[in-house]
Amino acid sequence: MPLSDTRRAELEALCRKFRIDVLTALHEAQSGHPGGSLSVCEILTVIYFEKARLDSSDPGWADRDRIVLSKGHAAPMLYRILAEKGYFPLEEMKTLRKIDSLLQGHPSMHTPGVDISSGPLGVAFGAAQGMAIAKKLDGSNARVYAILGDGETEEGAVWEVAMSAVKFKLDNLTAVLDLNGVQLDGKTEDIMPLGDVPAKWRAFGWNVIECDGHDVGALSDAFDMAAAHKNRPTMIIAKTVKGKGVSFMEGNYAWHGKAVSDEDFTCAIGELGGECDA
Ligand SMILES: Cc1ncc(C[n+]2csc(CCOP(=O)(O)OP(=O)(O)O)c2C)c(N)n1
């Protein structure tokens, strides 16, 4: 069902808050990945607050949906969302990337709400496929969501899943490609051109849906279409902007992984409409 205007506004307000809080945590940590975290904000927000069947009071509930952040470096956005869902106190965000923190630089299964550790690109997508196969074998109707970066799809392991998820008819697997055109130190087009991305996934046999990855309504519709599609896995190709929401970070690979200075933090928070005392 399409999102109501009220619900859309609620999700957009959450995203504004999450962007501010993630940059605050990254500023505090003085390391981490702003660009990819801001890029994936709406995608994760719609999955966690609109689609996924979860119970934060019982993170190990066997029949829960599984969410795999395969582009693990965007962990700060995942953590902020998990805190909002109640998996751990928001205060934990202050410990991001510190030794012995619950919130390491990349997702770890030690963190409540994290279904699989990730960080080495391409690997967790295979784990998501395994989860989807297991759910089928169990006769469960739980779904598996996997979120990949476009740079990540330069990894060969991604294309093994592209082939085998079709063979296993994994219609319980919804993957999302956070297509922002930028990776670690340049544009994907310059480093390893991806060509016609939708055509590639279609050629492998996937149900492909294209949408604006910052439009919560379009994302919500795309997830519904994916869930309704039978016999094939779905790849939602979500067009995004790396660093979305902060003008000097948008589309700029320099902000892939970089400490946020006091000055940049003040500017960024100002643009996002928040307050800071840096
Ligand atoms: C196997 C592997 N190789 C290299 C890296 C280093 N690395 C971390 S993020 C990144 C770029 C990722 O780009 P993309 O998937 O497009 O993510 P986004 O732009 O959404 O942040 C690279 C090369 C890694 N984490 N894993």
PDBQT file of the ligand as one rigid body, heavy atoms in Angstrom, charges set to zero:
ROOT
HETATM    1  C1  LIG A 301      36.880  -6.835  -0.173  1.00  0.00    +0.000 C 
HETATM    2  C2  LIG A 301      37.075  -5.389   0.147  1.00  0.00    +0.000 A 
HETATM    3  N1  LIG A 301      37.870  -4.637  -0.631  1.00  0.00    +0.000 NA
HETATM    4  C3  LIG A 301      38.054  -3.326  -0.359  1.00  0.00    +0.000 A 
HETATM    5  C4  LIG A 301      37.449  -2.764   0.733  1.00  0.00    +0.000 A 
HETATM    6  C5  LIG A 301      37.688  -1.309   1.052  1.00  0.00    +0.000 C 
HETATM    7  N2  LIG A 301      36.516  -0.519   0.784  1.00  0.00    +0.000 N 
HETATM    8  C6  LIG A 301      35.698  -0.147   1.781  1.00  0.00    +0.000 A 
HETATM    9  S1  LIG A 301      34.396   0.718   1.235  1.00  0.00    +0.000 SA
HETATM   10  C7  LIG A 301      34.935   0.670  -0.359  1.00  0.00    +0.000 A 
HETATM   11  C8  LIG A 301      34.174   1.317  -1.470  1.00  0.00    +0.000 C 
HETATM   12  C9  LIG A 301      32.747   0.927  -1.454  1.00  0.00    +0.000 C 
HETATM   13  O1  LIG A 301      32.003   1.626  -2.405  1.00  0.00    +0.000 OA
HETATM   14  P1  LIG A 301      30.474   1.410  -2.485  1.00  0.00    +0.000 P 
HETATM   15  O2  LIG A 301      30.166  -0.039  -2.383  1.00  0.00    +0.000 OA
HETATM   16  O3  LIG A 301      29.984   2.109  -3.693  1.00  0.00    +0.000 OA
HETATM   17  O4  LIG A 301      29.943   2.074  -1.144  1.00  0.00    +0.000 OA
HETATM   18  P2  LIG A 301      29.329   3.521  -0.905  1.00  0.00    +0.000 P 
HETATM   19  O5  LIG A 301      29.725   4.417  -2.030  1.00  0.00    +0.000 OA
HETATM   20  O6  LIG A 301      27.862   3.341  -0.874  1.00  0.00    +0.000 OA
HETATM   21  O7  LIG A 301      29.898   3.959   0.402  1.00  0.00    +0.000 OA
HETATM   22  C10 LIG A 301      36.111  -0.041  -0.453  1.00  0.00    +0.000 A 
HETATM   23  C11 LIG A 301      36.850  -0.293  -1.700  1.00  0.00    +0.000 C 
HETATM   24  C12 LIG A 301      36.622  -3.583   1.529  1.00  0.00    +0.000 A 
HETATM   25  N3  LIG A 301      35.963  -3.125   2.589  1.00  0.00    +0.000 N 
HETATM   26  N4  LIG A 301      36.430  -4.888   1.209  1.00  0.00    +0.000 NA
ENDROOT
TORSDOF 0
